[in-house]
Amino acid sequence: MSNGAVDPRKDNHSPMAPDASAASNSHGNGVVPSSAPSHLRLRLNPNTEHNPDRYDGIEMEFNPLLYSSLERYLPSTMLGANRSTKAYYMRQLLLRYAPDGERSRVKKNKEYKDKIMSNYQPMHRELYHMNPAAFFVSSFTKAISENTEEAFRSIISEPSPGVLTFEMLQPRFCEMLLDEVEHFERWVRDTKFRIMRPNTMNAYGAVLDDFGLETMLDKLMEDFIRPMSKIFFPEVGGATLDSHHGFVVEYGTDRDADLGFHVDDSEVTLNVCLGEQFSGGELFFRGVRCDKHVNVESKPEEIFDYSHVPGRAVIHRGRHRHGARSTTSGHRVNMLVWCRSSVFREMKKYERHAPSWCAECQREKKERQRLSIAAINLELQKRVGGAAS
């Protein structure tokens, strides 16, 4: 996360429309009128041969990774434009679908994080820069470097459809992150700083992005989660993950005890237990559902309980319904990264068919096909019977 310093190697300018300076002068108020065509739409399929720009050095409301991901979906006539022009038009497209309340929330959240970053002093600065050799177990880094389905399956267990587990974090990384979170919470108490909790369901825990770990978690998503999601969760935007929400949650007799049945605001969720000593707290899964069927009863084959092990990760679709059973003793802390795809969310607006990833939608589709075939067979039998008589 930026601390306000300007990197001279980067183009630290906000995206502007073509001839924006002239437009600003003509109005005399510095406001650039929107010239993004109302018909601007993303391509249905990405241009996989196009190498997108990086947008780290441009100051804007949205995550730079989001822009890089969206660029492959721009109309072919725009791909050759300069970076600022592309960023401007992508920003206009994003703002078109972001309500005013959401834009205000993003602005306030940035101000909130900047205030923390200007006052908080990290305990373990080595956590704030991605270091795979120090963070991950060797089997995980080896599979990532090979980047093949065969390599990933060699380290993954799939105890229930769509629930993937694997060894991921080294004990020392878990210890340091636990220390850092405790250090941050101590700073919060000492300064009486009011912090935002990870979500509306958890009263305990902290948002890792808020105190400087956003850049490291961006790398985690981009270089480690996305390659796996591209293979195992392509139908929910696994190949185009471009933003995240990273946080820790805490459970115990003096913390949150459990977590009710829910779905995540993500396309793909990474959940890793950091420790410490605890009993209970199993993660229970109840099948993947779309919004229409989120409360439909689970089938027996969809019911699965997962027991947390420190350092071991579980990754699943955000729409995979789940919850956490009560932590009956001790103290459990988990790191979660909700990974999102702006492209997938944009494409969902144009879907005309039931999503392939919703088990209930697929059951309904099969039932319609069965009834259609049965009706055709009945009609054929009537015709054959009529001809025979």
Sequence and secondary structure as in RCSB ss.txt:
>XXXX:A:sequence
MSNGAVDPRKDNHSPMAPDASAASNSHGNGVVPSSAPSHLRLRLNPNTEHNPDRYDGIEMEFNPLLYSSLERYLP
STMLGANRSTKAYYMRQLLLRYAPDGERSRVKKNKEYKDKIMSNYQPMHRELYHMNPAAFFVSSFTKAISENTEE
AFRSIISEPSPGVLTFEMLQPRFCEMLLDEVEHFERWVRDTKFRIMRPNTMNAYGAVLDDFGLETMLDKLMEDFI
RPMSKIFFPEVGGATLDSHHGFVVEYGTDRDADLGFHVDDSEVTLNVCLGEQFSGGELFFRGVRCDKHVNVESKP
EEIFDYSHVPGRAVIHRGRHRHGARSTTSGHRVNMLVWCRSSVFREMKKYERHAPSWCAECQREKKERQRLSIAA
INLELQKRVGGAAS
>XXXX:A:secstr
   S   TTS       TTHHHHHHHHSSS       TT    SS  TT      TTS  SS HHHHHHHHTTS 
GGGTTS HHHHHHHHHHHHHHHS HHHHHHHHHHHHHHHHHHTT   S GGGGS  HHHHB HHHHHHHHHTSHH
HHHHH EEEETTEEEEE B HHHHHHHHHHHHHHHHHHHHHT     SSSS SSEEEGGGGTTHHHHHHHIIIII
HHHHHHH GGGTGGG  EEEEEEEEEETTSB  EEEE  SSSEEEEEEEE SEEE  EEEEEE  GGGTTS   G
GGEEEE   TTEEEEEETTEEEEE  EEEEEEEEEEEEEE HHHHHHHTT  S  TT HHHHHHHHHHHHHHHHH
HHHHHHHHHHHHH 
